């Protein structure tokens, strides 16, 4: 992650203003849907919401669960399938 050196305060309604330079750089316009994530280091990550993202997120969660599983006889085959699904979803999203 790259630091911008920009600091913003949360207002009394819980809002934070994203600076115009960053909005322009990322193509964020009024009414652009944003998704929020809580990071492991007590941070908040904002990402532009794209409909394919939830599916990719679910596939990634499945990959992690399979990798963490200890007693799973077909682990490598499932991981290969998960990887193929993820790549196909990415290709579809780029179209």
Secondary structure, 3 states (H helix, E strand, C coil): CCCCCCCCCCCCCCCCCCCHHHHHHHCCCCCCCEEEEECCCCCEEEEECCHHHHHHHHHHHHHHHHHHCCCCCCHHHHHHHHHHHHHHHHHHHHC
